[in-house]
Amino acid sequence: MHARSEMRDARGQVLVMVALLLTVLLAFSGLAIDVGRQVAERRHVQTAADAGALAACRSLIAGDSDSAAAADARETALANLASSPAGANATIAADGSPVYESGHAGDPSYLNSGILINGTSVRVAISSTVTTTVARAIGIASMDTGARARCQLQGGPALPLVARRYLNAPGPGNGFVDTLATDATSADGQVDTGTITGYDVRTPASEAEPGPAMDLYGPNSKAANDNSFRGFVALDVRNFQSTTSRIYYNRVTAGTSTNTLKDMEGAYLIDGYIGPMFPPVTSPADPNDQVATLSGNDTAMVLGNFSQVYGVGDRILLAVYNGTVMQIPDFSISPPTAITLPSTTITPVTGPNFSVARNDAFNSTVELFLRGDHNTANPAYDIIDEPPSTGVPLAGNMNMPTWSQNNFIPAKNGTTVAMNSIRTTAVPAGIYTVWLEGQSGNPYFQTRRYPVPVAVGGAARDFSLGNSTVSGATATLGGTISVPIYVSTTTANATKWGATGSAVGLTYDAASFTDCSLNAAAIGAGQITLSPTSVTPTASGNGALSTLSINTTGLAAGCYRFDLRATGTNGDAQPVTHLQPITFTVATSASSGSYVDIIGFAVFEITAYDANSITAQAVTGVHADPNDQALRRAEQARLIAW
């Protein structure tokens, strides 16, 4: 009997334990069910918070006020909160009454419920309460949850294009244009030497009063001192403080070939640049605001990629440069577009202004000269004696001007120099070319020279080489480079070449062949050819085509230059000569010393594009910070960590 009683007691204990375990198991099962509902609700609320934050950012990009953006965020978030998977009640605190975690009132990072907009940053926090079902049996009546999302407007800009701010700097007059000023004021005043974002007497461009139409890329977007640069840059090559300071990004190296680099940068036109973005412009300059130039005609790739993503009316945020290409360590000259003179001056006349600038690494003086076309086969076309003199010129010549400043250290923002006391003596009417030259002193002893047309005696019928490609490259020693040279004219009666104008002869000046630092170099006879050697200027398309071929056999790796000569007689029986420097590289890497200084950022609206160019107009002024609120219209909305 005693044994049976113990067995019954044991069975009773097991039943009690089973009952208790079942109760616990049911409780945890119920809790698991409600925790699952809580997780589902959190995901639901997170989707709503993300959507609300992005909606506010897009509203800011559209130009709406902070309050309107907050309203858009609330409306979008509430719409996404409908049909809660847990039947929960989610709330967003009213504007002006945000709810923070205890002890952290006013700290945005501790926001529990509400919408906060601060400049280009949007925060949305949603709180929610899930009423339990089974878990209520163990005393858990509800579970709190919620989600937070932060959206940031990011500028940066993401395209490998830079916009030229000034045309024909420094002003006043002589065709000066500030592309970041309103169309009505863009030609007024001169470059503001006080600050790189200044406007002198002009008014910044805006939505209501945009800037003048200008080429962002194409034949008319060339730098003032480098016809081979059209605004295409290598965002992955920065920092030109010295010859050894270069910084590379995104697997680009000093050994990356130029063609490979161009392909990489061109892809950013479709997908956008992955960073790092440009920092705000500072003084002294941040070296990451110095970006390598990509020279040459890459129109097919640039325009082809660009047209896949952008259309007329779209707005883009671009970095802005002053219109001048720099080198390390270097100064640069932005030459005048032309000098216009009478055949004989009764009294000395004043010529156009131009500017001379330097980079941070340059600390020497610059001496200026105006030199003649000494390599011409016709002595009558060389209209400045050597050595150049500022006195009264001989018959058929002009003198070298006196300069308003000479032997000076240029300002980083550019020093304006005026040409004074120019004289001519019986120079036949025509268009000639002279060389504006600058020489730096110790310790650099560098020379920079730029061709400048001189229109004498009212000569106006002209041709242009402006649509030509003026640089080339071969990745291998002994490679061949082909460069298209176009000779064009206008359709205007006063300036077109004229029906009786001759064909334009094309040659290269063998004596001009040097390396890119103007040190002596040599290339074999017959290694530079043109076909055909003469063409008749036309206004059709890019102009009449001649192909320039360069056989680099025998040249060491490096950079070289020479002068292309184009000569003809216009419809008024006047001689016309233009000289165009041609540069090319042989087996060099992507890390050349040419770069542009980023001086600010602006929003542009695309007004047209075709197979040759992209045209746009500024709809904001220039700003030092790419994340400035004024640039919202072209910034990108991105969700970032809270």
C-alpha positions as CSV (number, residue, x, y, z in Angstrom):
1,M,0.0,0.0,0.0
2,H,2.8,2.4,0.9
3,A,4.5,1.9,-2.5
4,R,1.2,2.6,-4.4
5,S,0.8,5.8,-2.3
6,E,4.3,7.0,-3.4
7,M,3.5,6.3,-7.0
8,R,0.3,8.3,-6.8
9,D,2.1,11.2,-5.2
10,A,4.8,11.1,-7.9
11,R,2.1,11.1,-10.6
12,G,0.5,14.2,-8.9
13,Q,3.8,16.1,-8.8
14,V,4.4,15.4,-12.5
15,L,1.0,16.7,-13.4
16,V,1.6,19.9,-11.4
17,M,5.0,20.4,-13.1
18,V,3.5,19.7,-16.5
19,A,0.7,22.2,-15.8
20,L,3.3,24.8,-14.7
21,L,5.5,24.2,-17.7
22,L,2.5,24.5,-20.0
23,T,1.6,27.8,-18.4
24,V,5.1,29.1,-18.9
25,L,5.3,27.7,-22.4
26,L,2.0,29.4,-23.3
27,A,3.2,32.7,-21.7
28,F,6.4,32.7,-23.7
29,S,4.5,31.6,-26.9
30,G,2.2,34.5,-26.4
31,L,5.1,36.8,-25.7
32,A,6.9,35.6,-28.9
33,I,3.7,36.3,-30.9
34,D,3.5,39.9,-29.5
35,V,7.2,40.5,-29.9
36,G,6.8,39.5,-33.5
37,R,3.9,42.0,-33.8
38,Q,6.2,44.6,-32.3
39,V,9.0,43.9,-34.8
40,A,6.5,44.0,-37.7
41,E,5.3,47.4,-36.4
42,R,8.8,48.7,-36.1
43,R,9.5,47.9,-39.7
44,H,6.3,49.5,-40.7
45,V,7.1,52.6,-38.7
46,Q,10.6,52.7,-40.1
47,T,9.3,52.7,-43.7
48,A,7.0,55.6,-42.8
49,A,9.9,57.6,-41.1
50,D,12.2,57.0,-44.1
51,A,9.5,58.1,-46.6
52,G,8.7,61.2,-44.5
53,A,12.3,62.3,-44.2
54,L,12.9,61.9,-48.0
55,A,9.7,63.8,-48.7
56,A,10.9,66.7,-46.7
57,C,14.2,66.7,-48.4
58,R,12.6,66.7,-51.8
59,S,10.4,69.6,-50.7
60,L,13.5,71.6,-49.7
61,I,15.1,70.8,-53.1
62,A,11.9,72.1,-54.8
63,G,12.5,75.4,-53.0
64,D,9.7,75.1,-50.3
65,S,10.0,76.6,-46.9
66,D,11.0,74.6,-43.8
67,S,7.4,74.6,-42.6
68,A,6.1,73.4,-45.9
69,A,8.8,70.6,-46.0
70,A,7.7,69.6,-42.4
71,A,4.1,69.4,-43.6
72,D,5.1,67.2,-46.5
73,A,7.1,64.9,-44.2
74,R,4.1,64.6,-41.8
75,E,1.6,63.9,-44.6
76,T,3.8,61.3,-46.3
77,A,4.7,59.5,-43.0
78,L,1.0,59.4,-41.9
79,A,0.0,58.0,-45.2
80,N,2.6,55.2,-44.9
81,L,1.4,54.5,-41.3
82,A,-2.0,53.4,-42.4
83,S,-2.9,49.7,-42.1
84,S,-0.5,48.9,-39.3
85,P,0.3,45.1,-39.3
86,A,-0.1,45.1,-35.5
87,G,-3.1,47.4,-35.3
88,A,-0.9,49.8,-33.4
89,N,-1.3,53.5,-32.8
90,A,1.7,55.5,-34.1
91,T,2.1,59.2,-33.4
92,I,4.3,62.1,-34.6
93,A,4.5,64.9,-32.1
94,A,3.1,68.2,-33.3
95,D,5.4,70.8,-34.9
96,G,6.9,73.0,-32.2
97,S,6.3,70.3,-29.5
98,P,8.9,67.6,-30.2
99,V,9.3,64.8,-27.6
100,Y,12.9,63.9,-26.5
101,E,14.3,61.2,-24.3
102,S,14.3,62.0,-20.6
103,G,17.1,64.3,-19.7
104,H,18.0,65.3,-23.3
105,A,15.4,68.0,-24.2
106,G,16.5,70.0,-27.2
107,D,19.1,67.5,-28.4
108,P,18.1,66.4,-31.9
109,S,20.0,63.1,-31.6
110,Y,17.6,62.1,-28.8
111,L,14.4,63.0,-30.6
112,N,11.6,60.4,-29.8
113,S,8.7,61.9,-31.7
114,G,8.4,64.9,-34.1
115,I,10.0,66.5,-37.2
116,L,13.1,68.7,-37.0
117,I,14.5,70.6,-40.0
118,N,17.9,72.3,-39.6
119,G,19.4,73.8,-42.8
120,T,19.9,70.8,-45.1
121,S,19.2,68.2,-42.5
122,V,15.7,66.6,-41.8
123,R,14.9,64.3,-38.8
124,V,11.7,62.4,-38.5
125,A,10.9,60.3,-35.3
126,I,7.7,58.3,-34.8
127,S,6.6,56.6,-31.6
128,S,4.1,53.7,-31.6
129,T,2.4,51.5,-29.0
130,V,1.4,47.8,-29.7
131,T,-1.4,46.5,-27.6
132,T,-0.6,42.9,-26.6
133,T,-2.9,39.9,-27.1
134,V,-1.6,36.7,-25.4
135,A,1.2,38.5,-23.5
136,R,-1.5,40.3,-21.6
137,A,-2.0,37.1,-19.6
138,I,1.4,37.6,-18.0
139,G,0.9,41.2,-17.2
140,I,2.3,42.9,-20.3
141,A,-0.5,45.0,-21.7
142,S,1.4,46.9,-24.3
143,M,4.8,47.3,-26.0
144,D,6.5,50.5,-27.1
145,T,8.3,50.8,-30.3
146,G,9.2,53.5,-32.9
147,A,11.6,54.5,-35.6
148,R,13.8,57.4,-36.6
149,A,15.1,58.6,-40.0
150,R,17.4,61.3,-41.0
151,C,17.7,62.7,-44.5
152,Q,20.6,65.0,-45.6
153,L,20.8,67.2,-48.7
154,Q,24.2,66.6,-50.2
155,G,25.8,68.6,-52.8
156,G,29.3,67.9,-53.7
157,P,28.9,68.1,-57.1
158,A,28.8,64.6,-58.6
159,L,29.7,65.4,-62.3
160,P,33.3,65.5,-63.7
161,L,32.6,68.9,-65.3
162,V,33.6,72.3,-64.0
163,A,32.0,75.6,-65.1
164,R,34.0,78.6,-66.3
165,R,33.1,81.7,-64.3
166,Y,34.8,84.4,-66.4
167,L,35.2,85.1,-70.1
168,N,37.8,87.5,-71.3
169,A,38.8,88.5,-67.8
170,P,39.6,90.7,-66.0
171,G,37.5,93.5,-67.5
172,P,36.1,96.1,-67.7
173,G,35.0,95.8,-71.3
174,N,36.9,93.9,-74.0
175,G,34.2,91.1,-74.0
176,F,34.3,90.5,-70.2
177,V,31.5,88.3,-69.0
178,D,30.7,86.9,-65.5
179,T,28.6,83.8,-66.2
180,L,27.5,83.7,-62.5
181,A,25.9,87.2,-62.7
182,T,22.5,88.1,-64.1
183,D,22.4,88.3,-67.9
184,A,21.7,92.1,-67.6
185,T,24.7,92.8,-65.4
186,S,27.1,90.0,-66.5
187,A,29.3,92.3,-68.6
188,D,29.6,95.1,-66.0
189,G,32.6,96.0,-64.0
190,Q,35.6,93.6,-63.6
191,V,36.8,90.6,-61.7
192,D,36.4,91.3,-57.9
193,T,39.9,91.1,-56.6
194,G,38.7,91.3,-52.9
195,T,37.2,87.9,-52.8
196,I,36.9,85.0,-55.2
197,T,33.1,84.8,-54.7
198,G,32.6,88.6,-55.1
199,Y,30.7,90.4,-57.8
200,D,32.2,93.9,-58.0
201,V,29.2,95.9,-59.4
202,R,27.2,92.9,-60.8
203,T,24.2,91.1,-59.4
204,P,24.4,87.4,-58.7
205,A,22.3,85.1,-60.9
206,S,19.0,83.8,-59.5
207,E,15.9,81.9,-60.4
208,A,14.2,85.1,-61.4
209,E,17.2,86.5,-63.2
210,P,19.4,83.8,-64.5
211,G,22.9,84.3,-66.0
212,P,23.8,84.4,-69.7
213,A,23.7,81.2,-71.7
214,M,27.2,79.7,-71.8
215,D,28.8,76.4,-72.9
216,L,29.5,74.0,-70.1
217,Y,31.3,71.8,-72.5
218,G,32.2,72.1,-76.2
219,P,34.3,74.3,-78.5
220,N,33.3,77.5,-76.8
221,S,34.0,76.3,-73.2
222,K,37.8,76.4,-73.5
223,A,40.0,77.9,-70.8
224,A,41.4,81.4,-71.3
225,N,44.9,80.1,-71.4
226,D,44.5,76.5,-72.6
227,N,42.5,75.7,-75.7
228,S,42.8,72.0,-75.0
229,F,40.8,72.1,-71.8
230,R,37.0,72.2,-72.2
231,G,35.8,71.6,-68.6
232,F,36.3,67.9,-68.3
233,V,38.1,67.1,-65.0
234,A,39.5,64.1,-63.1
235,L,37.6,64.1,-59.8
236,D,39.9,61.3,-58.6
237,V,43.1,63.3,-58.9
238,R,43.5,66.2,-56.3
239,N,46.0,68.3,-54.4
240,F,48.5,70.3,-56.4
241,Q,50.3,72.0,-53.6
242,S,53.6,70.7,-54.9
243,T,54.9,68.3,-57.5
244,T,54.8,65.4,-55.0
245,S,51.5,66.2,-53.1
246,R,49.1,64.4,-55.5
247,I,46.3,62.5,-53.9
248,Y,44.4,59.7,-55.8
249,Y,41.0,58.2,-55.1
250,N,38.9,55.2,-56.1
251,R,41.8,53.0,-57.3
252,V,43.3,55.7,-59.6
253,T,47.1,55.7,-59.3
254,A,49.9,57.8,-60.7
255,G,50.3,55.0,-63.3
256,T,46.7,55.1,-64.5
257,S,46.7,55.8,-68.2
258,T,45.0,59.0,-69.5
259,N,42.5,57.0,-71.6
260,T,41.6,54.7,-68.7
261,L,41.2,57.7,-66.4
262,K,38.9,59.4,-69.0
263,D,36.7,56.3,-69.2
264,M,36.4,56.2,-65.4
265,E,35.5,59.9,-65.1
266,G,33.1,59.6,-68.0
267,A,31.2,56.9,-66.2
268,Y,30.4,59.4,-63.4
269,L,28.3,61.3,-65.9
270,I,25.9,58.4,-65.8
271,D,26.2,57.1,-62.3
272,G,27.4,60.1,-60.3
273,Y,30.6,60.5,-58.4
274,I,31.0,58.3,-55.4
275,G,33.2,60.7,-53.6
276,P,35.0,62.2,-51.8
277,M,33.1,65.4,-52.6
278,F,34.8,68.8,-52.8
279,P,35.2,70.6,-49.4
280,P,34.0,74.2,-49.0
281,V,36.3,76.8,-50.6
282,T,38.6,78.4,-48.0
283,S,41.5,80.8,-47.9
284,P,44.2,79.5,-48.1
285,A,42.9,77.0,-50.5
286,D,42.0,73.5,-49.4
287,P,44.2,71.2,-51.6
288,N,41.2,69.0,-52.2
289,D,39.7,71.9,-54.1
290,Q,42.5,71.5,-56.7
291,V,41.4,69.0,-59.4
292,A,43.3,67.7,-62.4
293,T,42.2,68.7,-65.9
294,L,41.5,66.3,-68.7
295,S,42.6,67.8,-72.0
296,G,41.5,67.0,-75.5
297,N,38.3,66.5,-77.4
298,D,36.2,63.9,-75.7
299,T,32.9,65.1,-77.0
300,A,31.5,61.8,-78.2
301,M,32.0,60.2,-74.8
302,V,31.1,63.3,-72.7
303,L,28.0,64.2,-74.7
304,G,27.0,60.6,-75.2
305,N,27.0,59.8,-71.5
306,F,25.5,63.1,-70.4
307,S,22.5,62.8,-72.7
308,Q,21.6,59.4,-71.2
309,V,20.8,61.1,-67.9
310,Y,20.1,64.8,-68.4
311,G,17.8,66.8,-70.6
312,V,16.9,70.4,-71.3
313,G,15.4,72.0,-68.2
314,D,17.3,69.8,-65.7
315,R,19.4,71.4,-63.0
316,I,22.8,70.4,-62.0
317,L,25.2,71.5,-59.3
318,L,28.7,72.2,-60.6
319,A,32.0,73.3,-59.2
320,V,33.2,76.6,-60.7
321,Y,36.7,77.7,-61.7
322,N,37.9,81.1,-62.8
323,G,38.6,80.2,-66.4
324,T,42.3,79.7,-66.0
325,V,44.3,76.4,-66.0
326,M,47.2,76.3,-63.5
327,Q,50.3,74.2,-63.1
328,I,52.6,73.5,-60.2
329,P,54.4,75.7,-59.3
330,D,53.2,78.3,-61.7
331,F,51.7,81.5,-62.7
332,S,49.2,81.9,-65.5
333,I,48.2,84.6,-68.0
334,S,44.6,85.0,-69.3
335,P,45.4,86.7,-72.6
336,P,43.1,89.2,-74.4
337,T,41.1,87.7,-77.3
338,A,42.6,90.3,-79.7
339,I,44.3,93.6,-80.0
340,T,42.7,96.1,-82.5
341,L,44.9,98.9,-83.9
342,P,45.0,101.5,-86.7
343,S,47.7,101.1,-89.4
344,T,49.4,104.2,-88.1
345,T,48.9,105.7,-84.7
346,I,48.9,109.5,-84.6
347,T,49.2,109.3,-80.8
348,P,49.8,106.2,-78.7
349,V,46.8,104.1,-78.0
350,T,45.7,101.8,-75.1
351,G,45.2,98.1,-75.7
352,P,43.0,95.6,-73.9
353,N,43.5,94.5,-70.3
354,F,44.4,91.0,-69.2
355,S,45.2,89.2,-65.9
356,V,48.1,87.4,-64.4
357,A,47.5,85.0,-61.5
358,R,49.6,82.6,-59.4
359,N,48.9,79.5,-57.3
360,D,49.8,79.0,-53.6
361,A,53.2,77.4,-54.4
362,F,54.5,80.3,-56.6
363,N,56.4,83.1,-54.9
364,S,58.4,84.9,-57.6
365,T,58.0,87.9,-59.9
366,V,56.7,87.9,-63.5
367,E,58.2,90.0,-66.3
368,L,56.0,90.6,-69.4
369,F,56.9,90.9,-73.1
370,L,55.1,91.2,-76.4
371,R,57.0,89.4,-79.1
372,G,56.6,89.1,-82.9
373,D,56.0,86.1,-85.1
374,H,59.6,85.4,-85.7
375,N,59.1,82.0,-87.3
376,T,57.0,83.2,-90.2
377,A,58.4,82.7,-93.7
378,N,57.1,86.2,-94.7
379,P,59.0,89.0,-92.8
380,A,56.1,91.3,-93.4
381,Y,54.0,89.2,-91.0
382,D,56.5,89.7,-88.2
383,I,55.3,93.1,-86.9
384,I,57.5,93.4,-83.7
385,D,61.2,93.8,-83.8
386,E,63.5,91.7,-81.7
387,P,64.4,92.7,-79.1
388,P,61.0,94.3,-78.6
389,S,61.1,98.1,-77.9
390,T,58.6,100.5,-76.4
391,G,59.7,103.3,-78.6
392,V,58.5,104.5,-82.0
393,P,58.4,101.4,-84.3
394,L,59.9,101.2,-87.8
395,A,57.7,101.1,-90.8
396,G,55.5,98.0,-91.0
397,N,55.8,97.4,-87.2
398,M,54.2,98.0,-83.9
399,N,56.0,98.5,-80.6
400,M,55.8,96.5,-77.4
401,P,53.4,98.3,-75.0
402,T,54.3,99.7,-71.7
403,W,52.6,97.7,-68.9
404,S,50.7,99.1,-66.0
405,Q,52.5,96.5,-63.9
406,N,55.6,94.6,-64.6
407,N,58.2,92.6,-62.6
408,F,55.5,91.9,-60.0
409,I,54.3,89.1,-57.9
410,P,50.8,88.3,-59.2
411,A,47.8,88.1,-56.8
412,K,46.3,84.6,-56.4
413,N,42.9,86.0,-57.6
414,G,44.6,87.7,-60.5
415,T,46.3,91.0,-61.1
416,T,44.9,93.2,-63.9
417,V,47.5,94.5,-66.3
418,A,46.8,97.2,-68.9
419,M,48.6,97.6,-72.2
420,N,49.6,101.3,-72.6
421,S,51.3,103.5,-75.2
422,I,50.9,101.2,-78.2
423,R,52.2,102.6,-81.5
424,T,52.1,101.4,-85.1
425,T,53.8,102.8,-88.2
426,A,52.4,102.0,-91.6
427,V,51.4,98.4,-90.9
428,P,49.4,97.0,-93.8
429,A,45.7,96.2,-93.0
430,G,45.4,92.6,-92.0
431,I,45.3,90.2,-89.0
432,Y,48.6,89.2,-87.5
433,T,49.7,87.2,-84.5
434,V,52.0,88.2,-81.7
435,W,53.0,86.4,-78.5
436,L,52.2,87.6,-75.0
437,E,54.9,86.2,-72.9
438,G,55.6,86.1,-69.2
439,Q,58.9,85.0,-67.5
440,S,59.2,84.1,-63.9
441,G,62.2,84.9,-61.8
442,N,64.2,82.9,-59.3
443,P,63.9,80.1,-58.4
444,Y,61.5,79.0,-61.2
445,F,62.7,80.7,-64.4
446,Q,59.6,79.5,-66.3
447,T,58.2,81.0,-69.5
448,R,54.5,81.1,-70.4
449,R,53.5,82.4,-73.9
450,Y,50.1,82.8,-75.6
451,P,49.3,83.8,-79.2
452,V,47.2,87.0,-79.5
453,P,45.7,88.1,-82.8
454,V,46.3,91.8,-83.9
455,A,43.7,93.2,-86.2
456,V,45.2,96.2,-88.0
457,G,43.6,98.9,-90.2
458,G,40.0,97.7,-89.7
459,A,40.6,94.1,-90.9
460,A,37.6,92.0,-90.0
461,R,37.2,89.1,-92.4
462,D,38.7,86.2,-90.5
463,F,38.8,82.5,-90.0
464,S,39.0,80.5,-86.8
465,L,40.7,77.3,-85.6
466,G,38.5,77.3,-82.5
467,N,36.7,74.0,-83.2
468,S,40.0,72.2,-83.6
469,T,41.4,69.6,-81.2
470,V,44.7,71.1,-79.9
471,S,46.1,68.3,-77.8
472,G,46.6,64.5,-78.1
473,A,48.2,61.6,-76.4
474,T,49.7,58.2,-77.1
475,A,50.1,55.6,-74.3
476,T,53.0,53.9,-76.0
477,L,56.5,55.0,-77.1
478,G,56.5,55.5,-80.9
479,G,52.7,55.7,-81.1
480,T,50.9,57.8,-83.7
481,I,48.5,60.6,-82.8
482,S,45.8,62.0,-85.1
483,V,44.3,65.4,-84.3
484,P,41.4,67.0,-86.3
485,I,42.0,70.6,-87.3
486,Y,39.0,72.6,-88.4
487,V,39.1,75.9,-90.2
488,S,35.8,77.8,-89.9
489,T,34.4,81.2,-90.6
490,T,31.2,83.1,-89.7
491,T,28.1,83.8,-91.7
492,A,28.1,87.5,-90.9
493,N,28.7,89.7,-94.0
494,A,31.3,91.9,-92.3
495,T,33.4,89.1,-90.8
496,K,33.0,86.1,-93.0
497,W,36.1,85.0,-95.0
498,G,34.6,86.2,-98.3
499,A,34.0,84.6,-101.7
500,T,37.3,85.8,-103.1
501,G,39.3,84.7,-100.0
502,S,42.1,82.2,-100.7
503,A,42.5,78.7,-99.3
504,V,44.1,78.7,-95.9
505,G,47.6,77.0,-95.8
506,L,48.4,74.8,-92.8
507,T,51.9,74.1,-91.7
508,Y,53.8,73.5,-88.5
509,D,56.7,75.6,-87.4
510,A,59.6,73.2,-87.0
511,A,61.6,75.8,-85.0
512,S,58.8,75.9,-82.4
513,F,59.1,72.3,-81.3
514,T,60.0,72.0,-77.6
515,D,58.9,70.2,-74.5
516,C,56.0,71.6,-72.6
517,S,58.3,73.7,-70.4
518,L,59.7,75.3,-73.6
519,N,63.0,73.5,-73.3
520,A,64.7,72.5,-76.6
521,A,63.5,69.2,-78.1
522,A,63.6,67.7,-81.6
523,I,61.5,65.5,-83.8
524,G,62.4,63.9,-87.1
525,A,61.6,65.5,-90.5
526,G,58.3,64.3,-91.8
527,Q,57.0,63.0,-88.5
528,I,54.4,65.9,-88.3
529,T,52.1,66.1,-91.3
530,L,48.8,67.7,-92.3
531,S,46.4,66.3,-94.9
532,P,45.3,68.3,-96.8
533,T,47.8,71.1,-96.4
534,S,45.2,73.8,-97.4
535,V,41.5,74.1,-96.9
536,T,38.9,76.8,-97.7
537,P,37.2,78.1,-94.5
538,T,33.5,77.3,-94.2
539,A,30.7,78.1,-91.8
540,S,29.2,74.6,-92.2
541,G,29.5,72.3,-89.3
542,N,32.8,72.5,-87.4
543,G,34.6,73.9,-90.5
544,A,36.8,72.5,-93.2
545,L,38.8,69.5,-91.9
546,S,42.5,68.8,-92.1
547,T,44.1,65.9,-90.1
548,L,47.2,66.6,-88.2
549,S,49.3,63.4,-87.7
550,I,52.2,63.0,-85.3
551,N,54.6,60.1,-85.4
552,T,56.3,60.0,-82.0
553,T,59.1,57.5,-83.0
554,G,62.3,58.6,-81.3
555,L,60.6,60.7,-78.6
556,A,61.1,59.9,-74.9
557,A,58.1,59.8,-72.6
558,G,56.9,63.2,-71.8
559,C,55.0,66.3,-72.9
560,Y,55.8,68.2,-76.1
561,R,54.5,71.2,-78.0
562,F,54.8,73.0,-81.3
563,D,53.0,75.8,-83.2
564,L,50.5,75.1,-86.0
565,R,50.5,78.0,-88.5
566,A,47.4,78.9,-90.6
567,T,47.8,81.6,-93.3
568,G,45.5,83.0,-96.0
569,T,44.3,86.1,-97.8
570,N,40.7,87.2,-96.9
571,G,38.0,88.5,-99.3
572,D,39.4,92.1,-98.8
573,A,42.8,91.0,-100.0
574,Q,44.3,91.3,-96.5
575,P,46.7,88.8,-95.0
576,V,45.5,86.7,-92.0
577,T,47.7,84.6,-89.9
578,H,46.8,82.5,-86.8
579,L,49.1,80.5,-84.6
580,Q,47.8,77.6,-82.5
581,P,50.0,75.8,-80.0
582,I,49.6,72.0,-80.1
583,T,50.5,69.9,-77.1
584,F,50.8,66.1,-76.9
585,T,52.0,63.5,-74.5
586,V,53.9,60.3,-75.0
587,A,53.6,57.3,-72.6
588,T,52.8,59.5,-69.7
589,S,50.5,58.7,-66.7
590,A,47.4,60.5,-65.6
591,S,49.1,62.6,-63.0
592,S,50.1,65.6,-65.0
593,G,50.6,69.0,-63.4
594,S,47.7,70.8,-65.0
595,Y,44.7,71.6,-62.7
596,V,42.1,74.1,-61.9
597,D,41.3,75.8,-58.6
598,I,37.7,75.4,-57.5
599,I,36.5,78.8,-56.5
600,G,32.9,78.0,-55.6
601,F,29.7,76.1,-56.5
602,A,26.6,77.1,-58.4
603,V,23.4,75.6,-59.9
604,F,22.9,75.6,-63.7
605,E,19.9,74.9,-65.8
606,I,20.5,73.0,-69.0
607,T,19.1,75.1,-71.9
608,A,20.4,73.0,-74.9
609,Y,22.7,70.3,-76.0
610,D,23.7,68.7,-79.2
611,A,26.4,66.5,-80.6
612,N,29.1,69.2,-79.9
613,S,28.2,71.1,-76.8
614,I,26.2,71.5,-73.6
615,T,24.7,74.9,-73.0
616,A,23.3,76.1,-69.7
617,Q,22.7,79.2,-67.6
618,A,23.3,79.9,-63.9
619,V,20.2,80.1,-61.7
620,T,22.2,80.8,-58.5
621,G,25.2,82.9,-57.6
622,V,28.5,81.3,-56.6
623,H,28.7,79.9,-53.1
624,A,31.8,78.7,-51.1
625,D,30.0,75.7,-49.6
626,P,28.6,73.0,-51.9
627,N,26.0,72.2,-49.1
628,D,24.9,75.9,-48.9
629,Q,21.1,76.1,-48.6
630,A,21.0,78.4,-51.6
631,L,22.1,75.4,-53.8
632,R,19.2,73.1,-52.6
633,R,17.6,73.0,-56.1
634,A,20.4,70.8,-57.4
635,E,21.4,68.8,-54.3
636,Q,20.6,65.1,-53.7
637,A,18.4,63.7,-50.9
638,R,20.1,60.9,-49.1
639,L,19.2,58.9,-46.0
640,I,22.1,58.9,-43.5
641,A,22.8,57.5,-40.1
642,W,20.8,59.2,-37.3
